[in-house]
Amino acid sequence: MLKGKEKRRINTLPILAFDSTDQALLGKSFQQVTAFVAAMGLESSLSTDQIEAALTAAHIAADEHYNLAHAEKWNTTFEFPQAAIDEDAALFQQCGNVFTLMCATKQRSLADNRMSLRRIIENFGPTGTRYPTMLHSDFLTLTEFARYGITPPAAPDFVPESVNIPPLRERYSKVRHTVNYLLYQQYLAKT
């Protein structure tokens, strides 16, 4: 009974919400962007109030116009083309069935406009000192992302589950055609 109640609660949550945590993140990000823009000698006339108003309007519009039912109807038939699956399967075999090696190999072959160590060094210098306002810790974080990607956080006691499926998994199952279509568009664009 509780599981069903939790599923209903999650399915009624708005897709986007702007709260005090977002506001704090916006303020911090705005300060960093302002410092970066100043270091680049550029001008910016935006305020945090303007950005917050735009984000709030976007969230309201998204909740009103794009919800789970809309996503379910948008693309109901897409399946990954067999050629794309075969290409990844062949790459997996070429990499000795080592998934992490396959991912690294695939990432190296993607579009040049992606985050890469080469692009970071070209833009910020080999030690990240081209812009005096850039913190060394931020430079190290960027280079770590470029080398290893971004690892989703998981609790130490996380156990993959295939029987007692969490409600968000059920939500994905309902909109998988839409999500997979959007992922495939990124695959085609090599981004």
NULONU-747083 format. One line per field, with one value per residue: residue number from 1; residue in one letter; y, x, z of N, C-alpha, C in turn. Coordinates in nm, 4 decimals. Atoms other than C-alpha are relative to their C-alpha. Example, Ala and Ser with C-alpha at 12.3 -4.5 7.8 and 13.67 -1.06 7.14 Angstrom:
nr c(1 | 2)
rest c(a | s)
n_north c(-0.1190 | -0.1190)
n_east c(0.0890 | -0.0820)
n_up c(0.0000 | -0.0060)
ca_north c(-0.4500 | -0.1060)
ca_east c(1.2300 | 1.3670)
ca_up c(0.7800 | 0.7140)
c_north c(0.1200 | 0.1090)
c_east c(0.0900 | -0.0770)
c_up c(0.0000 | 0.0730)
This chain:
nr c(1 | 2 | 3 | 4 | 5 | 6 | 7 | 8 | 9 | 10 | 11 | 12 | 13 | 14 | 15 | 16 | 17 | 18 | 19 | 20 | 21 | 22 | 23 | 24 | 25 | 26 | 27 | 28 | 29 | 30 | 31 | 32 | 33 | 34 | 35 | 36 | 37 | 38 | 39 | 40 | 41 | 42 | 43 | 44 | 45 | 46 | 47 | 48 | 49 | 50 | 51 | 52 | 53 | 54 | 55 | 56 | 57 | 58 | 59 | 60 | 61 | 62 | 63 | 64 | 65 | 66 | 67 | 68 | 69 | 70 | 71 | 72 | 73 | 74 | 75 | 76 | 77 | 78 | 79 | 80 | 81 | 82 | 83 | 84 | 85 | 86 | 87 | 88 | 89 | 90 | 91 | 92 | 93 | 94 | 95 | 96 | 97 | 98 | 99 | 100 | 101 | 102 | 103 | 104 | 105 | 106 | 107 | 108 | 109 | 110 | 111 | 112 | 113 | 114 | 115 | 116 | 117 | 118 | 119 | 120 | 121 | 122 | 123 | 124 | 125 | 126 | 127 | 128 | 129 | 130 | 131 | 132 | 133 | 134 | 135 | 136 | 137 | 138 | 139 | 140 | 141 | 142 | 143 | 144 | 145 | 146 | 147 | 148 | 149 | 150 | 151 | 152 | 153 | 154 | 155 | 156 | 157 | 158 | 159 | 160 | 161 | 162 | 163 | 164 | 165 | 166 | 167 | 168 | 169 | 170 | 171 | 172 | 173 | 174 | 175 | 176 | 177 | 178 | 179 | 180 | 181 | 182 | 183 | 184 | 185 | 186 | 187 | 188 | 189 | 190 | 191)
rest c(m | l | k | g | k | e | k | r | r | i | n | t | l | p | i | l | a | f | d | s | t | d | q | a | l | l | g | k | s | f | q | q | v | t | a | f | v | a | a | m | g | l | e | s | s | l | s | t | d | q | i | e | a | a | l | t | a | a | h | i | a | a | d | e | h | y | n | l | a | h | a | e | k | w | n | t | t | f | e | f | p | q | a | a | i | d | e | d | a | a | l | f | q | q | c | g | n | v | f | t | l | m | c | a | t | k | q | r | s | l | a | d | n | r | m | s | l | r | r | i | i | e | n | f | g | p | t | g | t | r | y | p | t | m | l | h | s | d | f | l | t | l | t | e | f | a | r | y | g | i | t | p | p | a | a | p | d | f | v | p | e | s | v | n | i | p | p | l | r | e | r | y | s | k | v | r | h | t | v | n | y | l | l | y | q | q | y | l | a | k | t)
n_north c(-0.1182 | -0.1155 | -0.0097 | -0.0577 | -0.1400 | -0.0708 | -0.0102 | -0.1059 | -0.1272 | -0.0338 | -0.0297 | -0.1312 | -0.1064 | -0.0762 | 0.0402 | -0.0976 | -0.0850 | -0.0944 | -0.0198 | -0.0790 | 0.0596 | -0.0520 | -0.1421 | -0.0092 | 0.0421 | -0.1088 | -0.1096 | 0.0406 | 0.0103 | -0.1350 | -0.0629 | 0.0593 | -0.0443 | -0.1414 | -0.0084 | 0.0499 | -0.0995 | -0.1146 | 0.0407 | 0.0048 | -0.1346 | -0.0094 | -0.0712 | 0.0758 | -0.0845 | 0.0850 | 0.0082 | 0.1282 | -0.0099 | 0.0260 | 0.1424 | 0.0756 | -0.0186 | 0.0811 | 0.1413 | 0.0257 | 0.0044 | 0.1240 | 0.1115 | -0.0047 | 0.0413 | 0.1431 | 0.0758 | -0.0116 | 0.0448 | 0.1227 | 0.0876 | 0.1420 | 0.0408 | -0.0566 | 0.0786 | 0.1314 | -0.0122 | -0.0671 | 0.0955 | 0.1267 | 0.1171 | 0.0039 | 0.1021 | -0.0212 | 0.0776 | 0.1145 | -0.0372 | -0.0696 | 0.1034 | 0.0837 | -0.0783 | 0.0018 | 0.1380 | 0.0256 | -0.0764 | 0.0690 | 0.1161 | -0.0504 | -0.0450 | 0.1161 | 0.0062 | -0.0848 | -0.1096 | -0.1301 | -0.0257 | -0.0315 | -0.1367 | -0.0925 | 0.0036 | -0.0687 | -0.1422 | -0.0599 | -0.0121 | -0.0892 | -0.1319 | -0.0837 | -0.1046 | 0.0544 | -0.0295 | 0.0888 | -0.0535 | -0.0875 | -0.1276 | -0.0699 | -0.0552 | -0.1082 | -0.1169 | -0.0473 | 0.0194 | 0.1342 | 0.0103 | -0.0723 | -0.1333 | -0.1040 | -0.0959 | -0.0093 | 0.0219 | 0.1418 | 0.0749 | 0.1196 | 0.1154 | 0.0079 | 0.0518 | 0.1439 | 0.0641 | 0.0066 | 0.1003 | 0.1319 | 0.0286 | 0.0284 | 0.1301 | 0.1151 | -0.0191 | -0.0346 | 0.1212 | -0.0271 | 0.0422 | 0.1126 | 0.0273 | 0.1171 | 0.1220 | 0.0165 | 0.1328 | 0.0009 | 0.0754 | 0.0373 | 0.0512 | -0.1069 | -0.1123 | -0.1315 | -0.0676 | -0.0745 | 0.0973 | 0.0195 | -0.1220 | 0.0114 | 0.1007 | -0.0616 | -0.1010 | 0.0469 | -0.0292 | -0.1409 | -0.0152 | 0.0680 | -0.0778 | -0.1153 | 0.0523 | 0.0388 | -0.1237 | -0.0376 | 0.1006 | -0.0364 | -0.1253 | 0.0315 | -0.0908)
n_east c(0.0820 | -0.0884 | -0.0704 | 0.0942 | 0.0178 | -0.1227 | 0.0039 | 0.0943 | -0.0592 | -0.1074 | 0.0576 | 0.0657 | -0.0994 | -0.0272 | -0.1248 | -0.0991 | 0.0396 | -0.1053 | 0.0132 | -0.1053 | -0.1294 | -0.0302 | -0.0302 | -0.1367 | -0.0886 | 0.0027 | -0.0828 | -0.1407 | -0.0375 | -0.0014 | -0.1251 | -0.1094 | 0.0127 | -0.0348 | -0.1457 | -0.0543 | 0.0305 | -0.0881 | -0.1362 | -0.0051 | 0.0178 | 0.1307 | 0.1010 | 0.1222 | 0.1002 | 0.0983 | -0.0023 | 0.0527 | 0.1465 | 0.0442 | -0.0218 | 0.0966 | 0.1320 | 0.0036 | 0.0049 | 0.1321 | 0.0946 | -0.0256 | 0.0507 | 0.1473 | 0.0397 | -0.0288 | 0.0992 | 0.1302 | 0.0025 | -0.0746 | 0.0093 | -0.0194 | 0.0949 | -0.0498 | -0.1171 | 0.0473 | 0.0628 | -0.0852 | -0.0657 | 0.0415 | -0.0409 | -0.1432 | -0.0894 | -0.1341 | -0.0241 | -0.0884 | -0.1358 | -0.0633 | -0.0254 | -0.1090 | -0.1239 | -0.0465 | -0.0363 | -0.1309 | -0.0983 | -0.0130 | -0.0863 | -0.1340 | -0.0593 | -0.0154 | 0.1174 | -0.0237 | 0.0935 | -0.0639 | -0.0855 | 0.0912 | 0.0491 | -0.1104 | -0.0250 | 0.1131 | -0.0077 | -0.1082 | 0.0432 | 0.1148 | -0.0186 | -0.1058 | 0.0504 | 0.0225 | -0.1038 | -0.1148 | -0.1200 | -0.0633 | 0.0717 | -0.0189 | -0.1358 | -0.0021 | 0.0730 | -0.0398 | -0.1432 | -0.0313 | 0.0200 | 0.1220 | -0.0324 | 0.0207 | 0.0935 | -0.0383 | 0.1103 | 0.0383 | -0.0588 | -0.0717 | 0.0874 | 0.0960 | -0.0746 | -0.0183 | 0.1309 | 0.0247 | -0.0865 | 0.0477 | 0.1189 | -0.0425 | -0.0688 | 0.0758 | 0.1442 | 0.0660 | 0.0544 | 0.1190 | -0.0207 | 0.0812 | -0.0231 | -0.0864 | 0.0798 | 0.0807 | 0.0026 | 0.0899 | 0.1222 | 0.0743 | 0.1318 | 0.0717 | -0.0452 | 0.0388 | 0.1019 | -0.0537 | -0.0258 | 0.1299 | 0.0238 | -0.0825 | 0.0589 | 0.1122 | -0.0460 | -0.1278 | -0.0134 | -0.0387 | -0.1353 | -0.0946 | -0.0086 | -0.0856 | -0.1365 | -0.0472 | -0.0339 | -0.1345 | -0.0909 | -0.0199 | -0.0750 | -0.1281 | -0.0199)
n_up c(0.0000 | -0.0050 | 0.1280 | 0.0944 | -0.0386 | 0.0407 | 0.1471 | 0.0352 | -0.0412 | 0.0937 | 0.1308 | -0.0007 | -0.0185 | 0.1213 | 0.0624 | -0.0419 | -0.1111 | -0.0348 | -0.1437 | -0.0634 | 0.0347 | 0.1335 | -0.0138 | -0.0529 | 0.1088 | 0.0978 | -0.0511 | 0.0049 | 0.1415 | 0.0563 | -0.0432 | 0.0763 | 0.1395 | 0.0012 | -0.0087 | 0.1266 | 0.1028 | -0.0250 | 0.0371 | 0.1452 | 0.0506 | 0.0633 | -0.0773 | -0.0239 | -0.0640 | -0.0663 | -0.1459 | -0.0488 | 0.0024 | 0.1369 | 0.0282 | -0.0799 | 0.0608 | 0.1222 | -0.0400 | -0.0578 | 0.1118 | 0.0742 | -0.0801 | 0.0048 | 0.1353 | 0.0156 | -0.0761 | 0.0648 | 0.1386 | 0.0253 | -0.1157 | 0.0298 | 0.1050 | 0.1252 | 0.0398 | 0.0448 | 0.1317 | 0.0965 | 0.0886 | -0.0616 | 0.0765 | 0.0290 | -0.0539 | 0.0529 | 0.1226 | -0.0204 | 0.0413 | -0.1125 | -0.1014 | 0.0527 | -0.0066 | -0.1390 | -0.0351 | 0.0611 | -0.0769 | -0.1287 | 0.0246 | 0.0307 | -0.1264 | -0.0876 | -0.0876 | -0.1172 | 0.0203 | -0.0219 | 0.1164 | 0.1100 | -0.0199 | 0.0252 | 0.1445 | 0.0638 | -0.0318 | 0.0803 | 0.1403 | 0.0096 | 0.0613 | -0.0548 | -0.0877 | -0.1337 | -0.0977 | 0.0105 | -0.0631 | 0.0989 | 0.0047 | -0.1277 | 0.0005 | 0.0998 | -0.0483 | -0.1323 | -0.0190 | -0.0507 | -0.1451 | -0.0348 | -0.0521 | 0.1004 | -0.0580 | -0.1412 | -0.0939 | -0.0039 | -0.1114 | 0.0444 | -0.0261 | 0.1117 | 0.1145 | -0.0225 | 0.0183 | 0.1441 | 0.0634 | -0.0444 | 0.0806 | 0.1376 | 0.0032 | -0.0499 | 0.0067 | -0.1253 | -0.0603 | -0.0819 | -0.1393 | -0.0487 | -0.1414 | -0.0192 | -0.0126 | 0.1207 | 0.0607 | 0.1154 | -0.0286 | 0.1200 | -0.0361 | -0.0698 | 0.0818 | -0.0523 | 0.0815 | 0.1130 | 0.1063 | 0.0646 | 0.0767 | 0.1210 | 0.0874 | 0.0708 | 0.0964 | 0.0541 | 0.1427 | 0.0104 | -0.0548 | 0.0886 | 0.1232 | -0.0268 | -0.0136 | 0.1332 | 0.0721 | -0.0475 | 0.0597 | 0.1402 | 0.0030 | -0.0660 | -0.1145)
ca_north c(0.0000 | 0.2425 | 0.1599 | 0.2435 | 0.5675 | 0.6661 | 0.5917 | 0.8174 | 1.0921 | 1.0784 | 1.0761 | 1.3960 | 1.5842 | 1.8701 | 1.7918 | 2.1113 | 2.3115 | 2.6176 | 2.6302 | 2.7948 | 2.5486 | 2.6554 | 3.0197 | 2.9674 | 2.7836 | 3.0617 | 3.3250 | 3.1336 | 3.0563 | 3.4167 | 3.5359 | 3.2932 | 3.3868 | 3.7577 | 3.7075 | 3.5085 | 3.7677 | 4.0465 | 3.8511 | 3.8119 | 4.1870 | 4.1343 | 4.3199 | 4.1661 | 4.3413 | 4.0447 | 4.0289 | 3.7281 | 3.8564 | 3.8510 | 3.5008 | 3.3742 | 3.5236 | 3.3539 | 3.0188 | 3.0448 | 3.1231 | 2.8294 | 2.5948 | 2.7106 | 2.6715 | 2.3273 | 2.2096 | 2.3387 | 2.2292 | 1.9328 | 1.6583 | 1.2797 | 1.2353 | 1.4661 | 1.2720 | 0.9436 | 1.0711 | 1.2548 | 0.9570 | 0.6210 | 0.3994 | 0.4804 | 0.1916 | 0.2137 | 0.1123 | -0.2260 | -0.0701 | 0.1536 | -0.1432 | -0.3532 | -0.0718 | -0.0507 | -0.4308 | -0.4482 | -0.1738 | -0.3593 | -0.6733 | -0.4714 | -0.3408 | -0.6937 | -0.6658 | -0.4031 | -0.1501 | 0.1332 | 0.0974 | 0.0975 | 0.4197 | 0.5903 | 0.4819 | 0.6049 | 0.9371 | 1.0003 | 0.9573 | 1.2095 | 1.5639 | 1.8156 | 2.0545 | 1.8248 | 1.8848 | 1.7433 | 1.7837 | 1.9358 | 2.2038 | 2.2854 | 2.3332 | 2.5402 | 2.7708 | 2.7901 | 2.7032 | 2.3876 | 2.4717 | 2.6750 | 3.0065 | 3.1921 | 3.3578 | 3.4856 | 3.4528 | 3.0808 | 2.8722 | 2.5938 | 2.3522 | 2.4406 | 2.3758 | 2.0362 | 1.9541 | 2.0404 | 1.8272 | 1.5391 | 1.5638 | 1.5671 | 1.2614 | 1.0461 | 1.1939 | 1.2695 | 0.9824 | 0.9861 | 0.9775 | 0.6585 | 0.5764 | 0.3274 | 0.0807 | 0.1113 | -0.2243 | -0.2532 | -0.3839 | -0.5779 | -0.7028 | -0.4233 | -0.1516 | 0.2077 | 0.4371 | 0.6476 | 0.3335 | 0.2804 | 0.6412 | 0.5856 | 0.2738 | 0.4877 | 0.7466 | 0.5294 | 0.5847 | 0.9616 | 0.9429 | 0.6917 | 0.9029 | 1.2084 | 1.0007 | 0.8683 | 1.2241 | 1.2988 | 0.9771 | 1.0877 | 1.4339 | 1.2673 | 1.4917)
ca_east c(0.0000 | 0.2810 | 0.4643 | 0.1545 | 0.1080 | 0.4703 | 0.4290 | 0.1251 | 0.3087 | 0.6094 | 0.3924 | 0.2172 | 0.5418 | 0.6031 | 0.8752 | 1.0585 | 1.0502 | 1.2489 | 1.3170 | 1.5507 | 1.8300 | 1.8095 | 1.8130 | 2.1334 | 2.2929 | 2.1846 | 2.3468 | 2.6733 | 2.6795 | 2.5995 | 2.8982 | 3.1289 | 2.9943 | 3.0260 | 3.3913 | 3.4567 | 3.2838 | 3.4852 | 3.8107 | 3.7249 | 3.6619 | 3.3002 | 2.9889 | 2.6799 | 2.3575 | 2.1699 | 2.0766 | 1.9955 | 1.6357 | 1.6039 | 1.7505 | 1.5302 | 1.2209 | 1.3095 | 1.3734 | 1.0493 | 0.8546 | 1.0218 | 0.9340 | 0.5719 | 0.5461 | 0.7072 | 0.4686 | 0.1682 | 0.2751 | 0.5050 | 0.4135 | 0.4316 | 0.1194 | 0.2663 | 0.5938 | 0.4051 | 0.2193 | 0.5088 | 0.6980 | 0.5382 | 0.7093 | 1.0808 | 1.3214 | 1.6983 | 1.7926 | 1.9618 | 2.2625 | 2.3325 | 2.3038 | 2.5310 | 2.7886 | 2.8052 | 2.8124 | 3.1084 | 3.2904 | 3.2243 | 3.3859 | 3.6796 | 3.7379 | 3.7590 | 3.4095 | 3.5389 | 3.2589 | 3.4732 | 3.7201 | 3.4303 | 3.2928 | 3.6340 | 3.6883 | 3.3427 | 3.3940 | 3.7217 | 3.5372 | 3.2639 | 3.2232 | 3.5013 | 3.2696 | 3.2445 | 3.4334 | 3.7809 | 4.1170 | 4.2539 | 3.9832 | 4.0224 | 4.3985 | 4.3497 | 4.1071 | 4.2465 | 4.6153 | 4.7988 | 4.7612 | 4.4398 | 4.6114 | 4.5178 | 4.2315 | 4.3396 | 3.9920 | 3.9682 | 4.0206 | 4.2748 | 4.0235 | 3.7733 | 4.0395 | 4.1137 | 3.7412 | 3.7071 | 4.0065 | 3.8713 | 3.5337 | 3.7121 | 3.9209 | 3.6644 | 3.3196 | 3.0676 | 2.9839 | 2.6274 | 2.6331 | 2.5094 | 2.4684 | 2.7228 | 2.4406 | 2.2957 | 2.1934 | 2.0596 | 1.7040 | 1.5151 | 1.2137 | 1.1081 | 1.1427 | 1.1487 | 0.8686 | 1.0968 | 1.1922 | 0.8242 | 0.8003 | 1.0906 | 0.9200 | 0.6201 | 0.8280 | 1.1144 | 1.0393 | 1.0681 | 1.3798 | 1.5489 | 1.4661 | 1.6303 | 1.9348 | 1.9577 | 1.9507 | 2.2546 | 2.4166 | 2.3650 | 2.5062 | 2.7992 | 2.7477)
ca_up c(0.0000 | 0.0899 | -0.2328 | -0.4377 | -0.2442 | -0.3104 | -0.6832 | -0.6996 | -0.5085 | -0.7425 | -1.0540 | -0.9396 | -0.8735 | -1.1149 | -1.3676 | -1.2777 | -0.9574 | -0.8486 | -0.4761 | -0.2243 | -0.3056 | -0.6708 | -0.5621 | -0.3609 | -0.6525 | -0.8877 | -0.6657 | -0.6389 | -1.0117 | -1.0956 | -0.8902 | -1.0693 | -1.4126 | -1.3296 | -1.2300 | -1.5467 | -1.7696 | -1.6034 | -1.6518 | -2.0195 | -2.0492 | -2.1516 | -2.0389 | -1.8843 | -1.7932 | -1.6481 | -1.2814 | -1.0676 | -1.0452 | -1.4245 | -1.4471 | -1.1632 | -1.3289 | -1.6589 | -1.4867 | -1.2891 | -1.6075 | -1.7829 | -1.4952 | -1.4922 | -1.8703 | -1.8542 | -1.5817 | -1.7759 | -2.1219 | -2.0819 | -1.8433 | -1.8284 | -2.0431 | -2.3081 | -2.3110 | -2.3438 | -2.6514 | -2.8165 | -2.9548 | -2.8896 | -3.1437 | -3.1471 | -3.0978 | -3.1342 | -3.4898 | -3.5053 | -3.6850 | -3.3833 | -3.1467 | -3.3712 | -3.3868 | -3.0075 | -2.9744 | -3.2162 | -3.0254 | -2.6994 | -2.8454 | -2.9854 | -2.6337 | -2.4946 | -2.3423 | -2.0968 | -2.0603 | -1.9198 | -2.2093 | -2.4551 | -2.3043 | -2.3122 | -2.6735 | -2.7725 | -2.5962 | -2.7821 | -3.1137 | -3.0347 | -3.1656 | -3.1155 | -2.9321 | -2.6311 | -2.3110 | -2.3518 | -2.1832 | -2.5048 | -2.5141 | -2.1446 | -2.1832 | -2.5017 | -2.3220 | -1.9688 | -2.0183 | -1.9082 | -1.5386 | -1.5536 | -1.4833 | -1.8025 | -1.6115 | -1.2703 | -1.1202 | -1.1918 | -0.8818 | -0.9197 | -0.7640 | -1.0415 | -1.3054 | -1.1499 | -1.1412 | -1.5114 | -1.6063 | -1.3967 | -1.5752 | -1.9115 | -1.8242 | -1.6458 | -1.7100 | -1.4400 | -1.2082 | -1.0764 | -0.6961 | -0.5341 | -0.1683 | -0.0288 | 0.0368 | -0.3177 | -0.4662 | -0.8229 | -0.8136 | -1.0787 | -0.8844 | -0.6480 | -0.9139 | -0.7870 | -0.9084 | -1.1292 | -1.3234 | -1.3942 | -1.5095 | -1.7504 | -1.8854 | -1.9786 | -2.1652 | -2.2871 | -2.6557 | -2.6117 | -2.3932 | -2.6222 | -2.9277 | -2.7699 | -2.6723 | -3.0279 | -3.1651 | -2.9458 | -3.0742 | -3.4346 | -3.3581 | -3.1768 | -2.8740)
c_north c(0.1265 | 0.0193 | 0.0650 | 0.1480 | 0.0833 | 0.0165 | 0.1131 | 0.1376 | 0.0444 | 0.0377 | 0.1331 | 0.1131 | 0.0787 | -0.0438 | 0.0931 | 0.0804 | 0.0881 | 0.0320 | 0.0775 | -0.0563 | 0.0497 | 0.1465 | 0.0193 | -0.0375 | 0.1081 | 0.1149 | -0.0312 | -0.0068 | 0.1372 | 0.0731 | -0.0533 | 0.0454 | 0.1474 | 0.0185 | -0.0437 | 0.1021 | 0.1221 | -0.0328 | -0.0043 | 0.1390 | 0.0192 | 0.0791 | -0.0878 | 0.0900 | -0.0824 | 0.0060 | -0.1361 | 0.0019 | -0.0301 | -0.1481 | -0.0847 | 0.0121 | -0.0848 | -0.1489 | -0.0365 | -0.0098 | -0.1279 | -0.1207 | -0.0055 | -0.0482 | -0.1490 | -0.0838 | 0.0036 | -0.0699 | -0.1310 | -0.0850 | -0.1452 | -0.0460 | 0.0510 | -0.0818 | -0.1373 | 0.0059 | 0.0478 | -0.0955 | -0.1388 | -0.1232 | -0.0134 | -0.1165 | 0.0284 | -0.0839 | -0.1108 | 0.0341 | 0.0698 | -0.1000 | -0.0875 | 0.0723 | 0.0001 | -0.1399 | -0.0348 | 0.0733 | -0.0664 | -0.1214 | 0.0435 | 0.0413 | -0.1141 | -0.0147 | 0.0742 | 0.1283 | 0.1365 | 0.0364 | 0.0366 | 0.1443 | 0.1025 | 0.0083 | 0.0766 | 0.1506 | 0.0695 | 0.0226 | 0.1008 | 0.1377 | 0.0823 | 0.1073 | -0.0505 | 0.0422 | -0.1020 | 0.0677 | 0.0973 | 0.1373 | 0.0793 | 0.0669 | 0.1141 | 0.1274 | 0.0576 | -0.0110 | -0.1337 | -0.0168 | 0.0783 | 0.1413 | 0.1126 | 0.1085 | 0.0054 | -0.0279 | -0.1463 | -0.0691 | -0.1250 | -0.1248 | -0.0157 | -0.0555 | -0.1515 | -0.0762 | -0.0138 | -0.1073 | -0.1413 | -0.0407 | -0.0398 | -0.1380 | -0.1165 | 0.0118 | 0.0336 | -0.1257 | 0.0350 | -0.0468 | -0.1153 | -0.0237 | -0.1252 | -0.1320 | -0.0255 | -0.1414 | 0.0072 | -0.0940 | -0.0317 | -0.0504 | 0.1108 | 0.1334 | 0.1327 | 0.0704 | 0.0762 | -0.0930 | -0.0254 | 0.1205 | -0.0027 | -0.0992 | 0.0590 | 0.0945 | -0.0428 | 0.0315 | 0.1442 | 0.0198 | -0.0630 | 0.0736 | 0.1194 | -0.0428 | -0.0362 | 0.1234 | 0.0499 | -0.0952 | 0.0360 | 0.1266 | -0.0173 | 0.0993 | -0.0714)
c_east c(0.0877 | 0.0735 | -0.0899 | -0.0225 | 0.1208 | 0.0051 | -0.0928 | 0.0566 | 0.1069 | -0.0567 | -0.0747 | 0.0984 | 0.0157 | 0.1339 | 0.1121 | -0.0556 | 0.1188 | -0.0160 | 0.1199 | 0.1396 | 0.0444 | 0.0410 | 0.1424 | 0.1012 | 0.0072 | 0.0903 | 0.1483 | 0.0495 | 0.0111 | 0.1286 | 0.1177 | -0.0032 | 0.0392 | 0.1514 | 0.0651 | -0.0208 | 0.0909 | 0.1429 | 0.0165 | -0.0151 | -0.1317 | -0.0951 | -0.1238 | -0.0983 | -0.1074 | 0.0158 | -0.0532 | -0.1529 | -0.0550 | 0.0126 | -0.1013 | -0.1404 | -0.0132 | -0.0086 | -0.1370 | -0.1049 | 0.0170 | -0.0549 | -0.1530 | -0.0484 | 0.0208 | -0.1041 | -0.1369 | -0.0037 | 0.0728 | -0.0022 | 0.0151 | -0.0924 | 0.0464 | 0.1182 | -0.0406 | -0.0555 | 0.0965 | 0.0665 | -0.0223 | 0.0528 | 0.1511 | 0.0685 | 0.1379 | 0.0186 | 0.1024 | 0.1446 | 0.0749 | 0.0351 | 0.1171 | 0.1344 | 0.0565 | 0.0416 | 0.1378 | 0.1101 | 0.0260 | 0.0922 | 0.1433 | 0.0738 | 0.0112 | -0.1113 | 0.0215 | -0.0808 | 0.0660 | 0.0915 | -0.0864 | -0.0485 | 0.1087 | 0.0306 | -0.1085 | 0.0096 | 0.1068 | -0.0437 | -0.1132 | 0.0390 | 0.1059 | -0.0504 | -0.0330 | 0.1121 | 0.1117 | 0.1182 | 0.0697 | -0.0666 | 0.0171 | 0.1373 | 0.0115 | -0.0631 | 0.0527 | 0.1505 | 0.0279 | -0.0195 | -0.1221 | 0.0230 | -0.0199 | -0.0947 | 0.0246 | -0.1126 | -0.0421 | 0.0716 | 0.0683 | -0.0862 | -0.1041 | 0.0676 | 0.0197 | -0.1311 | -0.0327 | 0.0848 | -0.0415 | -0.1247 | 0.0396 | 0.0651 | -0.0945 | -0.1513 | -0.0553 | -0.0677 | -0.1228 | 0.0233 | -0.0938 | 0.0361 | 0.0869 | -0.0770 | -0.0887 | 0.0148 | -0.0931 | -0.1175 | -0.0732 | -0.1402 | -0.0853 | 0.0400 | -0.0467 | -0.0979 | 0.0570 | 0.0342 | -0.1286 | -0.0328 | 0.0810 | -0.0621 | -0.1148 | 0.0460 | 0.1284 | 0.0173 | 0.0476 | 0.1429 | 0.1024 | 0.0159 | 0.0937 | 0.1460 | 0.0579 | 0.0343 | 0.1369 | 0.1049 | 0.0312 | 0.0854 | 0.1402 | 0.0327 | -0.0288)
c_up c(0.0000 | -0.1319 | -0.1057 | 0.0273 | -0.0439 | -0.1517 | -0.0430 | 0.0350 | -0.1008 | -0.1358 | -0.0035 | 0.0226 | -0.1295 | -0.0571 | 0.0424 | 0.1170 | 0.0355 | 0.1469 | 0.0547 | -0.0284 | -0.1374 | 0.0083 | 0.0523 | -0.1081 | -0.1074 | 0.0444 | -0.0088 | -0.1452 | -0.0639 | 0.0380 | -0.0813 | -0.1462 | -0.0111 | 0.0057 | -0.1312 | -0.1118 | 0.0161 | -0.0425 | -0.1514 | -0.0620 | -0.0725 | 0.0888 | 0.0151 | 0.0727 | 0.0705 | 0.1515 | 0.0411 | -0.0001 | -0.1390 | -0.0348 | 0.0769 | -0.0589 | -0.1262 | 0.0340 | 0.0575 | -0.1102 | -0.0807 | 0.0753 | -0.0043 | -0.1368 | -0.0188 | 0.0743 | -0.0677 | -0.1350 | -0.0258 | 0.1256 | -0.0458 | -0.1124 | -0.1363 | -0.0509 | -0.0517 | -0.1424 | -0.1077 | -0.0983 | 0.0578 | -0.0710 | -0.0173 | 0.0703 | -0.0591 | -0.1260 | 0.0263 | -0.0368 | 0.1135 | 0.1105 | -0.0436 | 0.0079 | 0.1418 | 0.0441 | -0.0567 | 0.0756 | 0.1349 | -0.0148 | -0.0296 | 0.1267 | 0.1005 | 0.1009 | 0.1322 | -0.0203 | 0.0167 | -0.1168 | -0.1211 | 0.0109 | -0.0296 | -0.1493 | -0.0742 | 0.0228 | -0.0844 | -0.1449 | -0.0190 | -0.0534 | 0.0727 | 0.0951 | 0.1400 | 0.0933 | -0.0172 | 0.0684 | -0.0944 | -0.0015 | 0.1285 | 0.0025 | -0.1016 | 0.0544 | 0.1305 | 0.0261 | 0.0657 | 0.1509 | 0.0465 | 0.0484 | -0.1015 | 0.0516 | 0.1503 | 0.0981 | 0.0092 | 0.1157 | -0.0537 | 0.0209 | -0.1115 | -0.1252 | 0.0131 | -0.0185 | -0.1478 | -0.0666 | 0.0412 | -0.0779 | -0.1411 | -0.0100 | 0.0279 | -0.0163 | 0.1370 | 0.0529 | 0.0825 | 0.1428 | 0.0355 | 0.1465 | 0.0145 | 0.0077 | -0.1223 | -0.0559 | -0.1209 | 0.0256 | -0.1295 | 0.0321 | 0.0623 | -0.0634 | 0.0593 | -0.0941 | -0.1195 | -0.1158 | -0.0779 | -0.0873 | -0.1292 | -0.0978 | -0.0817 | -0.1099 | -0.0711 | -0.1474 | -0.0204 | 0.0471 | -0.0939 | -0.1324 | 0.0196 | 0.0178 | -0.1363 | -0.0828 | 0.0431 | -0.0599 | -0.1453 | -0.0129 | 0.0595 | 0.1116 | 0.1296)
